[in-house]
């Protein structure tokens, strides 16, 4: 550390120490003055002069403490940098303290009204947390906005820059906003965990929880990798909410990295904040804390995109090849998990994989593509083989339910009666067709209409597959009509837009904070009612096609196109295999397209990072991407 940096750090600590001393004395003035006015001098039996007016006494004591704090900070802590306009400075000082008071009261309100905590310990903890946050806010506001030198720019003192050294000044200017983004992401992550704790659980989620706890055999009806990861986390932490914490960390960690990349490449604070805002959108927040394979696949793909944009950020910098290969391995790990946890995520992962390679290996040749593809295949095949070999999940033949849907809805009852299958299966097919027609079920016949035998689909899967192959070749128009009708329902009548809490279960698992669940439901359901198009498949398919065809020429044209292609492929990939019309089948496209739109907006007018050239100077800079509000880096 250089001498100028050491002097700068020492100066900041001296300033913070003075600020702390003034704050402690102001605390004594506030509380001591209140007790003196209300209760009198210690040891005296008489009451204070304002015993009958404690509220007025509190206001007077607080005002005296604020005046003391202003005088102390003006003439001691910041004696070299206070404003010439004393009235304006005092007004800003009072505003800063008012905001600090709101922060302190807000933590108590959140503890009482949102979390439902009313003990003395919780109240005091909330007050301490609020006091710490308010103190940090006041310290930053005092030195940035209140006690500043207001002289003209040509005569303004340069003692701060000289004292701190230009290197530290530039570093702080670059790093401060990253810490702000990190604080926002951490706060949102904590809020997600609190709202969804211990994780919203659907019937599918509960089934996987039973497998994770060893209360049900491990099967491949749902991805066994999710159950195994959950089992490992429970073994380590002892809490079923640990998986919620991990998926929240992946979501907000990926968004923070993406926001970091946007800030580094464009210098636009609004664009970086908008990236974090994607996680708070109703169509994203609706399932953000639901333990679902669709959600895990979406967040894993998002994390892979974050790794890819990190490669774009490092494209113009001298980075060791091992670092690039390590980032490629990390991105492939996320992509492999997405495909393991959601089989049809393969079509969505390929465009992201191409983005990953192009970002980390500019101008890749055939050998590079072959090596990267081999890494992806190994990352997918090795875990799948290990799970099959050592965990030995029970084979359920779950894919046969798609063929069951086609047979029941495409063939007539008479054709099903004449089907060349064993009598028991034939009777179940006929009964299922009639029941689906009676209740108007367009899909999901296995759960809605089919008389499920004890072994599920394992005994019927072979016969259903053979019958499907024989019959669908002769009913192509009917098959296409049924699939297009079902796909149209997904696009224009998307349902199940919000998973409320935890499905009733025999495990004793309940939502930890019902009030927060109600607030989330009000937010999501209200937006789903007022802005229905945000929860419709047609809208996100249209956005995906626009991103794929016309991504523009900004800094993020390549990522935007990859996100559009990935989203469109994912939605269209459901055409032949869609079992239902739930919004979760559009969850990744909604998240990806929203991110793509934000990237296009943030990268407008900024050229993309130049590709790495052999022999390029090691110290070159992205001069075209310097932050407009930071004066360059």
C-alpha positions in Angstrom: 0.0 0.0 0.0 1.4 3.4 -1.0 2.0 6.2 1.5 -0.8 8.3 0.0 -3.2 5.4 0.3 -2.2 4.8 3.9 -2.7 8.5 4.7 -6.1 8.5 3.0 -7.3 5.5 5.0 -5.9 7.1 8.2 -7.7 10.3 7.4 -11.0 8.5 6.9 -10.6 6.7 10.2 -9.9 10.0 12.0 -13.0 11.5 10.4 -15.1 8.5 11.4 -13.7 8.6 15.0 -14.7 12.3 15.3 -18.1 11.5 13.9 -18.5 8.7 16.4 -17.5 10.9 19.4 -20.0 13.6 18.4 -22.7 11.0 17.9 -22.0 9.4 21.4 -22.1 12.9 23.0 -25.3 13.7 21.2 -26.8 10.4 22.4 -25.9 11.5 26.0 -27.5 14.9 25.4 -30.7 13.3 24.0 -31.2 10.6 26.7 -29.7 12.6 29.6 -31.7 15.7 28.7 -34.9 13.7 28.5 -34.4 12.0 31.9 -33.4 15.3 33.4 -36.5 17.1 32.2 -38.9 14.3 33.1 -37.3 12.7 36.2 -35.1 15.4 37.5 -31.6 15.1 38.9 -30.4 11.7 40.1 -30.9 11.1 43.8 -33.7 13.7 44.2 -37.2 12.7 45.1 -38.8 15.5 43.1 -40.0 15.1 39.5 -38.6 16.9 36.6 -39.9 20.2 35.3 -41.7 18.4 32.4 -42.9 15.3 34.2 -46.4 15.8 32.9 -45.3 16.4 29.3 -42.9 13.5 28.3 -43.6 13.9 24.6 -42.7 17.5 24.6 -39.6 16.7 26.7 -38.5 14.1 24.2 -38.9 16.6 21.3 -36.9 19.2 23.2 -34.1 16.8 24.1 -33.9 15.5 20.6 -33.8 19.0 19.2 -31.0 19.9 21.7 -29.0 16.8 20.7 -29.5 17.6 17.0 -28.2 21.1 17.5 -25.2 19.8 19.4 -24.5 17.3 16.7 -24.6 19.9 14.0 -22.4 22.4 15.9 -19.9 19.6 16.7 -19.7 18.2 13.2 -19.5 21.6 11.6 -16.8 23.1 13.8 -14.8 19.9 14.6 -15.4 16.9 12.4 -15.8 18.8 9.1 -14.2 22.1 10.2 -12.3 22.4 6.9 -15.2 21.7 4.5 -18.5 23.2 5.7 -20.8 25.4 3.6 -20.8 29.1 3.5 -24.6 29.1 3.5 -25.3 28.1 7.1 -29.1 27.9 6.7 -28.9 25.6 3.7 -26.4 23.4 5.6 -28.6 23.2 8.6 -31.6 22.3 6.5 -29.7 19.5 4.8 -28.5 18.3 8.2 -32.1 18.1 9.5 -33.3 16.3 6.4 -30.5 13.7 6.8 -31.4 13.2 10.4 -35.1 12.9 9.5 -34.3 10.1 7.1 -32.1 8.5 9.7 -35.1 8.6 12.1 -37.3 7.0 9.5 -34.7 4.2 9.0 -34.6 3.5 12.8 -38.4 3.5 13.0 -38.7 1.4 9.9 -36.7 -1.5 11.3 -39.0 -1.6 14.3 -42.1 -1.4 12.0 -40.7 -4.3 9.9 -40.0 -6.4 13.0 -43.5 -5.7 14.5 -45.8 -5.5 11.5 -44.1 -7.7 8.9 -42.3 -10.3 10.8 -44.8 -10.4 13.7 -42.1 -10.2 16.4 -43.1 -8.4 19.6 -40.7 -9.4 22.3 -38.3 -7.0 24.1 -35.3 -8.8 22.5 -36.7 -8.4 19.0 -37.6 -4.7 19.5 -34.1 -3.9 20.8 -32.5 -5.9 18.1 -34.5 -4.0 15.5 -33.6 -0.7 17.1 -29.9 -1.6 17.1 -30.0 -2.6 13.5 -31.8 0.5 12.6 -29.4 2.6 14.6 -26.4 1.1 12.8 -28.0 1.6 9.3 -29.0 5.2 10.2 -25.5 6.0 11.5 -23.9 4.7 8.3 -26.4 6.7 6.3 -25.8 9.9 8.2 -22.0 9.5 8.0 -22.2 9.1 4.2 -24.7 12.0 3.8 -22.8 14.4 6.1 -19.5 14.0 4.2 -21.0 13.9 0.7 -23.9 16.3 0.8 -24.1 18.3 4.0 -20.7 19.4 5.1 -19.1 20.2 1.7 -17.2 23.1 0.3 -19.6 25.1 -1.9 -17.0 27.4 -3.5 -16.8 27.6 -7.3 -15.1 24.7 -9.1 -12.1 26.8 -10.1 -11.3 27.8 -6.5 -12.5 24.7 -4.7 -9.9 23.2 -2.4 -8.0 20.1 -3.7 -6.8 19.0 -0.3 -8.9 15.9 -0.3 -7.5 14.6 -3.6 -4.0 15.5 -2.6 -4.4 13.9 0.7 -5.9 10.7 -0.6 -3.8 10.4 -3.6 -5.2 10.1 -7.1 -4.9 6.4 -7.2 -7.2 5.9 -4.2 -9.6 8.6 -5.4 -10.1 6.8 -8.7 -10.3 3.4 -7.1 -13.0 4.6 -4.7 -14.9 6.2 -7.5 -15.0 2.9 -9.4 -15.6 0.6 -6.4 -18.2 2.6 -4.4 -21.0 1.9 -6.8 -20.1 -1.8 -6.9 -20.6 -1.9 -3.2 -23.9 -0.2 -3.5 -25.0 -2.8 -6.0 -23.8 -5.5 -3.7 -25.7 -4.1 -0.8 -28.9 -3.9 -2.8 -28.5 -7.4 -4.0 -27.8 -8.7 -0.5 -30.8 -6.9 0.9 -33.0 -8.4 -1.9 -31.6 -11.8 -1.3 -32.3 -11.6 2.4 -35.8 -10.4 1.7 -36.4 -13.3 -0.7 -35.4 -15.8 2.0 -37.6 -14.1 4.6 -40.7 -13.9 2.4 -40.5 -17.5 1.1 -39.0 -19.2 4.1 -38.6 -22.2 4.3 -39.4 -22.2 0.6 -42.8 -22.4 -1.1 -43.6 -26.0 -1.9 -45.9 -27.5 -4.5 -46.9 -31.1 -4.5 -43.9 -31.8 -6.7 -41.6 -30.0 -4.2 -43.1 -32.0 -1.3 -42.5 -35.2 -3.2 -38.8 -34.3 -3.7 -38.6 -33.2 0.0 -39.7 -36.7 1.1 -37.1 -38.2 -1.1 -34.4 -35.8 0.3 -35.4 -36.7 3.8 -35.4 -40.5 3.0 -39.1 -40.8 3.7 -39.8 -41.9 0.1 -37.7 -43.8 -2.4 -35.6 -41.8 -4.9 -37.3 -41.8 -8.3 -36.6 -40.2 -11.7 -40.2 -38.8 -12.0 -38.7 -35.6 -10.8 -35.0 -34.8 -11.3 -33.0 -36.9 -8.7 -30.2 -34.4 -8.8 -32.4 -31.8 -7.0 -33.4 -34.3 -4.3 -29.8 -35.3 -3.8 -28.6 -31.7 -3.5 -31.4 -31.0 -1.0 -30.4 -34.1 0.9 -26.8 -33.0 1.2 -27.8 -29.5 2.3 -30.1 -30.9 5.0 -27.4 -33.2 6.2 -25.0 -30.2 6.5 -27.3 -27.6 7.9 -30.2 -29.6 9.4 -32.7 -27.2 7.8 -35.0 -27.8 4.8 -34.8 -24.1 4.1 -31.2 -24.4 3.1 -32.1 -25.0 -0.5 -34.1 -21.8 -0.6 -31.1 -19.9 0.7 -28.9 -21.5 -2.1 -31.3 -20.7 -4.9 -31.8 -17.1 -3.6 -28.0 -16.7 -3.5 -27.7 -18.0 -7.1 -30.4 -15.6 -8.3 -29.2 -12.4 -6.7 -25.6 -13.3 -7.0 -26.0 -13.8 -10.8 -28.0 -10.5 -11.1 -25.3 -8.7 -9.1 -22.5 -10.0 -11.4 -24.6 -9.0 -14.4 -25.2 -5.5 -12.9 -21.4 -5.3 -12.3 -20.7 -6.1 -15.9 -23.2 -3.5 -17.1 -21.6 -0.9 -14.9 -18.1 -1.8 -16.1 -18.9 -1.9 -19.8 -21.3 1.1 -20.0 -20.8 3.2 -16.8 -24.6 3.6 -16.5 -25.8 3.4 -12.9 -29.4 3.2 -14.1 -28.7 0.3 -16.3 -26.9 -1.6 -13.5 -29.8 -0.9 -11.1 -32.3 -2.0 -13.7 -30.6 -5.4 -13.9 -31.2 -5.9 -10.2 -34.7 -4.7 -10.7 -35.4 -7.7 -12.9 -35.4 -9.9 -9.8 -38.2 -7.8 -8.3 -40.5 -8.0 -11.3 -43.7 -9.8 -10.5 -43.3 -12.4 -13.1 -39.9 -13.3 -11.7 -40.6 -12.8 -8.0 -43.7 -15.0 -8.2 -41.6 -18.2 -8.3 -38.3 -16.9 -6.9 -38.6 -18.9 -3.7 -40.5 -21.9 -4.9 -38.4 -25.1 -4.8 -39.2 -26.2 -8.3 -37.1 -27.8 -11.1 -38.3 -25.1 -13.5 -37.0 -22.4 -11.1 -33.7 -24.1 -10.6 -33.2 -24.5 -14.3 -33.9 -20.9 -14.9 -31.5 -19.7 -12.2 -28.8 -22.0 -13.4 -29.1 -20.6 -16.9 -29.0 -17.1 -15.5 -25.8 -17.9 -13.6 -24.3 -19.2 -16.8 -25.2 -15.9 -18.5 -23.5 -14.0 -15.7 -20.3 -16.0 -16.3 -20.6 -15.2 -20.0 -20.9 -11.5 -19.4 -17.9 -11.7 -17.1 -16.0 -13.0 -20.1 -17.1 -10.1 -22.1 -16.0 -7.7 -19.4 -12.6 -9.4 -19.3 -12.3 -9.6 -23.1 -10.1 -6.5 -23.4 -7.9 -7.3 -20.4 -4.7 -9.5 -20.1 -6.2 -12.5 -18.4 -4.4 -15.8 -18.0 -5.8 -18.7 -20.1 -6.3 -20.7 -16.9 -8.8 -18.0 -15.6 -10.8 -18.2 -18.9 -10.9 -22.0 -18.7 -11.9 -21.8 -15.1 -14.8 -19.5 -16.0 -15.8 -21.8 -18.8 -15.8 -24.7 -16.4 -18.0 -22.8 -14.0 -20.4 -21.8 -16.8 -20.6 -25.4 -18.0 -21.3 -26.5 -14.4 -24.4 -24.3 -14.3 -25.5 -25.4 -17.7 -25.1 -29.0 -16.9 -27.2 -28.6 -13.7 -29.9 -26.8 -15.7 -30.1 -29.7 -18.1 -30.0 -32.3 -15.3 -32.7 -30.6 -13.3 -35.0 -30.0 -16.4 -34.5 -32.3 -19.3 -36.0 -30.1 -22.0 -33.7 -27.2 -20.8 -31.3 -28.6 -23.4 -32.7 -26.5 -26.2 -32.4 -23.4 -24.0 -28.9 -24.2 -22.8 -27.3 -24.5 -26.3 -27.5 -20.8 -27.2 -26.2 -19.8 -23.7 -23.3 -22.3 -24.2 -22.5 -20.6 -27.6 -22.6 -17.2 -25.8 -20.3 -18.6 -23.1 -17.7 -19.8 -25.6 -17.8 -16.7 -27.8 -17.4 -14.5 -24.7 -14.5 -16.4 -23.1 -12.7 -17.6 -26.3 -13.0 -14.8 -28.9 -12.8 -16.1 -32.4 -12.8 -19.8 -31.5 -11.6 -22.3 -34.0 -12.7 -25.9 -34.6 -10.4 -27.2 -31.9 -11.7 -24.8 -29.4 -15.3 -25.7 -30.2 -14.5 -29.4 -30.0 -12.8 -29.0 -26.6 -15.6 -26.8 -25.2 -18.3 -29.2 -26.4 -16.4 -32.1 -24.9 -16.3 -30.2 -21.6 -20.1 -29.7 -21.7 -20.8 -33.3 -22.6 -18.6 -34.5 -19.8 -20.2 -32.1 -17.4 -23.6 -33.6 -18.3 -22.8 -37.3 -18.7 -20.5 -37.8 -15.8 -23.0 -36.6 -13.1 -25.9 -38.4 -14.8 -23.9 -41.6 -14.9 -22.8 -41.2 -11.3 -26.4 -40.6 -10.1 -27.6 -43.6 -12.0 -24.8 -45.8 -10.8 -24.7 -44.9 -7.1 -28.0 -43.4 -6.2 -30.0 -45.8 -8.4 -33.2 -43.8 -8.7 -36.4 -45.9 -9.5 -37.3 -45.7 -13.2 -40.8 -44.4 -13.5 -41.1 -44.0 -17.4 -42.5 -40.5 -16.8 -42.3 -39.5 -20.4 -45.2 -41.9 -21.3 -47.7 -39.4 -19.8 -47.2 -37.2 -22.9 -48.1 -40.1 -25.1 -51.1 -40.8 -22.9 -52.3 -37.3 -23.5 -52.0 -37.6 -27.2 -53.8 -41.0 -27.3 -56.7 -39.9 -25.1 -57.3 -36.6 -26.9 -56.6 -37.5 -30.5 -58.2 -40.9 -30.8 -61.9 -41.4 -30.5 -63.5 -43.7 -27.9 -64.3 -46.2 -30.6 -60.7 -46.2 -31.8 -59.5 -46.7 -28.3 -61.9 -49.7 -27.8 -60.4 -51.3 -30.9 -56.7 -50.6 -29.8 -54.4 -53.6 -29.9 -53.4 -53.6 -26.3 -54.2 -55.7 -23.3 -57.8 -55.4 -22.0 -56.9 -53.7 -18.7 -55.0 -50.9 -20.4 -57.7 -50.6 -23.1 -60.4 -50.1 -20.4 -58.3 -47.5 -18.6 -57.8 -45.6 -21.9 -61.5 -45.6 -22.7 -62.4 -44.5 -19.2 -59.8 -41.8 -19.3 -61.0 -40.4 -22.6 -64.6 -40.2 -21.3 -63.5 -38.6 -18.0 -61.4 -36.0 -19.7 -64.3 -35.1 -22.1 -66.7 -34.9 -19.1 -64.5 -32.5 -17.0 -63.1 -30.6 -20.0 -59.4 -31.5 -19.3 -57.3 -30.6 -22.3 -54.1 -32.0 -20.8 -52.4 -33.8 -17.9 -54.7 -36.8 -18.4 -52.5 -39.0 -16.2 -53.3 -36.9 -13.1 -56.8 -35.6 -14.1 -58.5 -38.6 -15.8 -56.4 -41.7 -15.8 -57.0 -44.6 -13.4 -53.4 -45.0 -12.1 -52.3 -48.5 -11.3 -50.1 -49.2 -8.3 -46.9 -49.1 -10.3 -47.8 -45.9 -12.1 -46.7 -45.8 -15.7 -44.0 -48.4 -15.4 -46.2 -51.3 -16.5 -48.1 -49.4 -19.2 -45.2 -47.3 -20.7 -44.1 -49.9 -23.2 -47.6 -50.6 -24.5 -48.5 -46.8 -24.6 -45.3 -46.1 -26.6 -46.0 -48.8 -29.2 -49.7 -47.8 -29.5 -48.6 -44.1 -29.9 -46.2 -45.0 -32.7 -48.8 -47.0 -34.6 -51.7 -44.6 -34.3 -50.2 -41.1 -34.5 -48.7 -41.8 -38.0 -52.3 -42.3 -39.2 -53.7 -39.3 -37.3 -51.2 -36.5 -38.2 -53.9 -33.8 -38.7 -55.6 -34.6 -35.5 -52.3 -34.8 -33.6 -51.2 -31.4 -35.0 -54.6 -29.9 -34.2 -54.5 -31.1 -30.6 -50.9 -30.0 -30.0 -51.4 -26.6 -31.6 -54.6 -26.1 -29.5 -52.8 -27.0 -26.3 -49.8 -24.8 -27.3 -52.2 -21.9 -28.0 -53.7 -22.3 -24.5 -50.2 -22.0 -23.1 -49.6 -18.8 -25.1 -52.9 -17.0 -24.6 -54.5 -18.6 -21.5 -51.4 -19.2 -19.3 -52.5 -20.3 -15.8 -51.0 -21.1 -12.4 -49.2 -17.7 -12.3 -48.6 -17.8 -8.6 -47.8 -20.6 -6.2 -49.3 -19.6 -2.8 -47.3 -20.8 0.1 -46.9 -24.5 0.9 -49.3 -27.2 -0.2 -51.0 -28.9 2.7 -48.9 -31.8 3.7 -48.2 -34.5 6.3 -44.7 -33.4 7.0 -45.6 -30.5 9.2 -44.0 -27.9 6.9 -45.7 -24.5 7.0 -44.9 -21.0 5.8 -42.8 -19.2 8.4 -44.2 -15.7 7.8 -47.8 -15.7 6.6 -48.0 -11.9 6.6 -45.2 -11.6 4.2 -46.8 -14.4 2.0 -50.0 -12.3 1.9 -48.0 -9.2 0.8 -46.3 -11.2 -1.9 -49.6 -12.7 -3.1 -51.2 -9.2 -3.2 -48.3 -7.9 -5.3 -48.1 -10.7 -7.8 -51.9 -11.4 -8.2 -52.6 -7.7 -8.5 -50.0 -7.3 -11.3 -51.3 -10.5 -12.9 -54.8 -9.0 -13.0 -53.8 -5.5 -14.1 -51.0 -6.5 -16.5 -52.0 -9.9 -17.8 -49.8 -9.8 -20.8 -46.7 -10.0 -18.5 -47.9 -13.5 -17.5 -48.8 -14.7 -21.0 -46.6 -16.9 -23.2 -47.4 -15.0 -26.4 -45.8 -11.8 -25.1 -42.5 -13.4 -24.1 -42.4 -15.4 -27.3 -42.8 -12.2 -29.2 -40.1 -10.5 -27.2 -37.8 -13.5 -27.7 -38.2 -13.4 -31.4 -37.5 -9.6 -31.5 -34.3 -10.1 -29.4 -33.2 -13.0 -31.6 -33.8 -11.2 -34.9 -33.0 -7.6 -34.1 -30.8 -7.3 -31.1 -29.3 -4.0 -32.2 -25.6 -3.1 -32.3 -25.0 -2.0 -28.7 -22.5 -3.4 -26.2 -24.9 -6.3 -25.4 -26.1 -7.3 -28.8 -24.6 -10.8 -28.6 -26.0 -11.6 -25.1 -29.4 -10.2 -26.0 -29.5 -12.4 -29.2 -28.5 -15.5 -27.2 -31.2 -14.8 -24.6 -33.8 -14.3 -27.3 -32.8 -17.6 -29.1 -32.7 -19.5 -25.8 -36.2 -18.2 -24.8 -37.8 -18.8 -28.2 -36.3 -22.3 -28.4 -37.5 -23.1 -24.9 -41.1 -22.0 -25.5 -41.3 -23.7 -28.9 -39.7 -26.8 -27.6 -42.8 -27.4 -25.4 -45.0 -27.8 -28.5 -44.7 -31.6 -28.8 -44.2 -32.4 -25.1 -46.2 -29.9 -23.0 -48.1 -31.7 -20.2 -50.0 -28.6 -18.9 -50.3 -24.8 -19.5 -48.6 -23.5 -16.4 -46.7 -20.2 -16.3 -43.7 -22.1 -14.9 -43.1 -23.4 -18.4 -42.6 -19.8 -19.5 -40.6 -18.8 -16.4 -37.1 -18.9 -18.0 -38.2 -17.0 -21.1 -39.8 -14.3 -19.0 -36.6 -13.9 -16.9 -34.3 -14.1 -19.9 -36.3 -11.7 -22.1 -36.7 -9.2 -19.3 -32.9 -9.3 -18.8 -32.4 -9.0 -22.6 -34.5 -5.9 -22.8 -32.6 -4.3 -19.9 -29.3 -5.1 -21.6 -30.4 -3.6 -24.9 -31.5 -0.4 -23.0 -28.3 -0.2 -20.9 -26.0 -0.9 -23.9 -27.6 1.5 -26.3 -25.0 3.7 -28.0 -22.1 1.8 -26.6 -20.0 -0.3 -29.0 -19.4 -3.9 -28.1 -16.0 -4.8 -26.5 -13.4 -5.4 -29.2 -12.3 -9.0 -29.7 -9.0 -10.0 -28.3 -6.1 -9.6 -30.7 -2.8 -11.5 -30.5 0.0 -9.2 -29.3 -2.4 -6.5 -28.1 -1.1 -4.2 -25.5 -1.6 -5.5 -22.0 -2.6 -2.2 -20.6 -5.1 -1.0 -23.1 -8.4 0.4 -21.8 -12.0 0.5 -23.0 -12.0 4.2 -23.6 -15.3 4.0 -25.5 -17.0 2.5 -22.4 -15.9 5.0 -19.8 -18.6 5.9 -17.3 -20.3 9.1 -18.5 -20.9 10.2 -14.9 -17.5 9.2 -13.5 -15.2 11.2 -15.8 -13.6 8.0 -17.1 -11.5 5.5 -15.3 
